[in-house]
């Protein structure tokens, strides 16, 4: 079974020009230098201190053409931020506009594409369809994203089910789940968006230092409650250690939330109090059976 859900529209920008690959590799956290044409990746935008300013899906359309689906910045803010770094590089930042985005998550995602007459992209890649893209994107269900394509009917409660998959997978949404100023390591993003052998990039020194020292003060955790989970401060003992940023209702009536918690409150089993309600920290990703959860 697959979940079909419409997500919030995203601003999209293109990097075009012979130096666009080198420019992207020097600005963003993942390895654009070695990304094959036709491949896609998640990456992050950080400042010079390694702090998150946004996330993106980056698609290599050609050696001199990269499409960026932004999360956390609009096209105008992106251009304002990065045009200052275009000095001697032959690269043009072009706004594509605000684009529709739909996701199909679950084991039947490829069957959905075939039934809809859409191509199946290669693993880790994308396929252009007119002005749109079909790209692999695991949002908790190992599926695909449809960018700027004719929208298809959502499955019943599709948005809620997609949100459950996202939260259970421990995937933060920018800016909702990001504690500012926040670091990729604190938000469960290390393996998803960071690369440590690609060369220098904006914020690289701070990010590498944190990785070597292994001492971020906070970490993303799941917070499980037997009933309704308030969107409120999280306490561990007498201390406020974080705040619930997203939550979802599970099939058995329990609720699961995301929170960036001060250590050691993030450790699985830690007793927490959220708005006066008892809860506990659980490991992410949170075990799935279909769309229900079993801790």
Residue pairs with C-beta under 8 A, 6 or more apart in sequence:
1 106
1 107
1 108
1 290
2 104
2 105
2 106
2 107
2 108
2 109
2 111
2 112
2 141
2 143
2 155
3 103
3 104
3 105
3 106
3 141
3 143
3 155
3 158
3 161
3 162
3 165
3 291
4 102
4 103
4 104
4 112
4 152
4 153
4 154
4 155
4 158
5 102
5 103
5 105
5 154
5 155
5 158
5 159
5 161
5 162
6 100
6 101
6 102
6 151
6 154
6 158
6 159
7 101
7 102
7 103
7 162
8 101
9 98
9 99
9 100
9 101
10 69
10 70
10 71
10 98
10 99
10 101
10 147
11 70
11 73
11 74
11 75
11 78
11 95
11 97
11 98
11 99
12 67
12 68
12 69
12 70
12 75
12 95
12 96
12 97
12 98
12 99
12 147
12 148
13 67
13 68
13 70
13 75
13 78
13 79
13 93
13 94
13 95
13 96
14 61
14 65
14 66
14 67
14 68
14 93
14 94
14 96
15 23
15 24
15 65
15 66
15 68
15 91
15 92
15 93
15 94
16 64
16 65
16 91
16 92
16 94
17 64
17 89
17 90
17 91
17 92
18 64
18 90
18 91
19 89
19 90
19 91
20 64
20 65
20 66
20 91
21 32
21 33
21 35
21 60
21 63
21 64
21 66
22 33
22 89
23 85
23 86
23 89
23 91
24 32
24 58
24 66
25 31
25 32
25 33
25 198
25 199
25 201
26 85
26 199
26 200
26 201
26 202
27 45
27 82
27 85
27 201
27 202
28 43
28 44
28 45
28 56
28 58
28 201
28 202
29 43
29 44
29 45
29 46
29 184
29 193
29 194
29 195
29 201
29 203
29 204
29 207
30 41
30 42
30 43
30 44
30 58
30 193
30 194
30 195
30 198
31 41
31 195
31 197
31 198
32 41
32 43
32 58
32 60
32 66
32 198
33 198
33 199
34 198
35 41
35 58
35 60
36 60
37 60
37 61
37 62
37 63
38 60
38 122
38 125
38 126
39 59
39 60
39 124
39 125
39 126
40 57
40 58
40 59
40 60
40 124
40 125
40 126
40 135
40 136
40 137
41 57
41 58
41 124
42 55
42 56
42 57
42 58
42 192
42 193
43 55
43 56
43 57
43 58
43 193
44 52
44 54
44 55
44 56
44 184
44 189
44 193
44 194
45 52
45 53
45 54
45 55
45 56
45 72
45 73
45 78
45 81
46 52
46 53
46 184
46 202
46 203
46 207
47 53
47 202
47 203
48 202
48 203
48 206
49 181
49 203
49 206
50 183
50 184
50 203
50 204
50 205
50 206
50 207
50 210
51 180
51 181
51 182
51 183
51 203
51 206
52 72
52 174
52 178
52 180
52 181
52 182
52 183
52 184
52 187
52 189
53 72
53 73
53 81
54 70
54 71
54 72
54 73
54 78
54 174
55 70
55 71
55 72
55 174
55 189
55 193
56 68
56 69
56 70
56 71
57 68
57 69
57 71
57 135
57 137
57 145
58 66
58 67
58 68
58 69
59 66
59 67
59 68
59 69
59 126
59 133
59 135
60 66
61 67
61 128
67 96
67 133
68 78
69 99
69 101
69 147
70 78
71 173
71 174
72 174
72 175
72 178
73 81
75 95
75 96
75 97
75 98
76 95
78 93
79 93
79 95
82 93
83 93
85 202
86 93
99 132
99 147
99 148
100 147
100 148
100 149
100 151
101 145
101 146
101 147
101 148
102 145
102 146
102 149
102 151
102 152
103 137
103 139
103 143
103 144
103 145
103 146
103 162
104 112
104 113
104 143
104 144
104 145
104 146
105 138
105 139
105 140
105 141
105 142
105 143
105 162
105 165
106 141
106 142
106 143
107 142
109 141
109 142
109 143
109 144
110 120
112 152
113 119
113 120
113 134
113 144
114 120
116 152
118 129
118 134
118 146
118 149
119 127
119 129
119 134
120 127
120 134
121 127
121 134
121 135
121 136
121 144
122 136
123 136
124 136
125 135
125 136
126 133
126 134
126 135
126 136
127 133
127 134
127 135
129 149
130 149
131 148
132 146
132 147
132 148
132 149
133 145
133 146
133 147
133 148
133 149
134 144
134 145
134 146
134 147
134 149
135 144
135 145
135 147
136 143
136 144
136 145
137 143
137 144
137 145
138 169
139 145
139 162
139 165
139 166
139 169
139 171
140 162
140 164
140 165
140 166
140 167
140 168
140 169
140 171
140 285
140 288
141 162
141 165
146 152
155 161
160 248
160 249
161 291
163 246
163 248
164 248
164 249
164 250
164 256
164 291
164 293
165 288
165 291
166 173
166 246
167 222
167 246
167 247
167 248
167 256
167 257
167 258
167 286
168 222
168 248
168 256
168 284
168 285
168 286
168 287
168 288
168 293
169 284
169 285
169 286
170 188
170 220
170 222
170 258
170 284
170 285
170 286
171 188
171 192
172 178
172 187
172 188
172 189
172 220
172 245
172 258
173 246
176 245
176 246
177 187
177 220
177 245
177 246
177 258
177 260
178 187
178 260
179 186
179 187
179 218
179 242
179 243
179 260
182 260
183 206
183 207
183 210
183 216
184 190
184 193
184 194
184 207
185 207
185 210
185 211
185 216
185 219
186 216
186 217
186 218
186 219
186 220
186 260
187 220
187 260
188 219
188 220
188 284
190 211
194 207
194 211
196 208
196 211
210 216
217 262
217 263
218 242
218 260
218 261
218 262
218 263
218 266
219 260
219 261
219 263
219 266
220 258
220 259
220 260
220 261
220 266
220 284
221 258
221 259
221 260
221 261
221 265
221 266
221 267
221 268
221 281
221 282
221 283
221 284
222 256
222 257
222 258
222 281
222 282
222 283
222 284
222 286
223 229
223 234
223 244
223 256
223 257
223 258
223 259
223 261
223 272
223 274
223 279
223 280
223 281
223 282
224 254
224 255
224 256
224 257
224 279
224 280
224 281
224 282
224 286
224 295
225 254
225 255
225 256
225 257
225 274
225 277
225 278
225 279
226 253
226 254
226 278
227 253
227 254
227 255
227 277
228 255
228 277
229 244
229 247
229 255
229 256
229 257
229 274
229 277
229 279
230 244
230 274
230 275
230 276
230 277
231 243
231 244
231 245
231 247
231 257
231 275
232 243
232 244
232 274
232 275
233 240
233 242
233 243
233 274
233 275
234 240
234 241
234 242
234 243
234 244
234 259
234 261
234 265
234 272
234 273
234 274
234 279
235 241
235 272
235 273
235 274
236 261
236 262
236 265
236 270
236 271
236 272
236 273
239 262
239 265
241 261
241 262
241 265
241 272
242 259
242 260
242 261
242 262
242 265
243 259
244 257
244 258
244 259
244 274
245 257
245 258
245 259
245 260
246 257
246 258
247 255
247 256
247 257
247 258
248 255
248 256
248 257
249 255
250 256
250 292
250 293
251 291
251 292
251 293
252 292
252 293
254 293
254 295
256 282
256 286
256 293
257 274
257 279
261 281
264 270
265 272
265 281
266 281
267 281
268 281
268 282
268 283
269 280
269 281
269 282
270 280
270 281
271 278
271 280
272 278
272 279
272 280
272 281
273 279
282 295
286 293
286 295
287 293
287 294
287 295
